[in-house]
């Protein structure tokens, strides 16, 4: 085998592409700490946290209505599969997370489908996974959307269904609750 043949066999890396939308992004620069359109390579063992606390979270939002740690993503490999998957976990005690139309309460987690909408408050994330072969690394890539992702992708705006399938009284009426730190009383 020649050197050139070996050079072409570099492993592909699983990538999670995240398209973000918030109606106040232009005025408030909520996503100012996120580098858009560049792929970022991360070790597969890393738990990626999103929230407003920059000392804990890799990706932060400049918004007091976001929890210190809002949610986390972690890569894993199912027992009977060679494909890497992501799980999402709600880390907010105050705000439910909607994955498609399934409601995740505090510490609830679920496997992410290949393509899904994640929402909390006025935030909308369209997550799309591109499979790769590497078990050592994965990549993230962020895209900023100027338009509502729910409307653009015709996502149903129905009531969330909790993980256990029971009826929920969760309402989108107060879609952006202000979370206070435990020691801010």
N, C-alpha and C positions, 0 to 999 in steps of 0.2 A: 504494500500500500504506500502510495507516495505522500509527501507532506501536504500537498494541495487537497487530496481526498480527505485527510484527517481534519484539515482546517474547516471543511464544510459541515462537520458533524457536531457542531456546538449545540448543546441542549436548548430547547425553547423553554421559556419561563411563563408560568401561569400569570395572567395579568387581570386585575380587577379595575375596570374602567368605571369611574364614577362621574356622572353628569350632575352638577349641583345647581339648585335654584333657590333663591329667597327673594321675595318681592322688594326688600329694602337693601339689597346688595349694592346698588349704585350709590345711594345716599350714605349708607353707613359702613361700607367696606367690610362687611361681616366676614368675608372669606380672604381678607388681606394677607393672612399668614400661609395660605395654600398656594403652592406653585402650580399653575395650570399648564396643561398641554405637554408636560415633561413626564416621562416614566421614571419612577423612583424604585430602585431595587432594594428589597428588604429580606432579611433572613426568614426562612419559613417558620422558625420557632417564635417569631415576634408576635405579641398580641398588640394590635393596632387600636389605639384609643382615640376617640373623637370627643371633644367637649371644649370648655373654655379655659381650663387650667393648663397652661403651657408647660408646667414642670412634670405633668403626668401624661398629657395627651400629645401624640405625634402631630395630629391635625387639630387646630384650634379655630373656634369661631368667636369673633369679637361681638358678643351679645350676652347681656346679663340674663336673658331668658333661657339660655342654654345651661344645663347642669355642668358642674365641674368636670365630670366624666359622663357624657350622654350615652354613648354606646361603644362597644368594642367589636372588632373583627378578628377572627383567628383562623388560620389555615389548618386543615387536617386531611387525613386520607382515610376513607372508609375501609373497613377491614377487607372487604371482598372486591376492591377496586384499585386501579392504578392511577385514577384521576384524583387530583387534589380538589378539595371543596373548601368553602368558607362557612363559618357559623357566625351569626350576629347575636350579640347579647345586649339587652337593655341594662344600662348601669344607672339610670336615673330613677330616684325614688318618687319624683314629682310628676314625670311625664311619661305616658305610654309611647311606645314606638310602634308604628304600623309598618309591617313588611307585607307588601301588596295590600291585602285587607285583613291580615291577621294581626291582632293586638298582642304585643309583648309587654307585660308589666315588668316591674323591677326584678332583675336577675333572671328573667325568662330568656331562653335562647332558642335558636332554630337554625337549621341548615339553609343557606341562601340558594334559591334556584339560580339557573344560569342568567336570567334576566328578571329583575324585580324592581319595584318602587318602594323606597323606604321614606317614611314621613314622620315628622313630629313637629308640633307647632306649625309655623309657616315654612318649614324646611322641606325640600323635596330632593331626593337623591335617586337617580336612575342608575342601578348597579348592573353591569354586564361583565360576565366572566369569559375570558379567553383561555382555553386549556393550554398547558405547557407540559414538558417532560421533567423538568428539574424538581428535585425534592429538597434542594438546598435553599432556593430563593423563590420569591414571587415579586411581582411589580404592581404598583398602583399608578393610575393615571387619572387626573382630574380635568374635567371640561366644565366651563361655566356656561350655563344656559341663560339667555336673556328673557326666555318665555317660561311660563308655568309648564312643568313637565307633565302634570296630571292632564292638562288640557291638550297639550301637544301630542301626547301618546294615547289619548282617549282612555285614561285610567278611570275606572268607575269610582265615583265619590260616594260609596256606600258606607254604612256603619261597619266598624271593624268587627271581626269575629275573633274572640279570645282563643288562645291556644287550646283550652279545654272544650271549645265549641259552644259554651253556654252564652246566653244573652249578656250583653254588656251595657251599662248605663253611661259609658264613656261618650262624651259629646265633643264635637268639633266647635261648639259654640265658643268655648274659652280655649282657643287653639294655641295660645302662647302664654301659659302660666309662668309667673315670675318665681323662680326657685331661689330660696334663701339658703345660705349656708347654715348649718346647724348652730353655729356660734354667732349668728347675726340677729339675735333677738333684741 
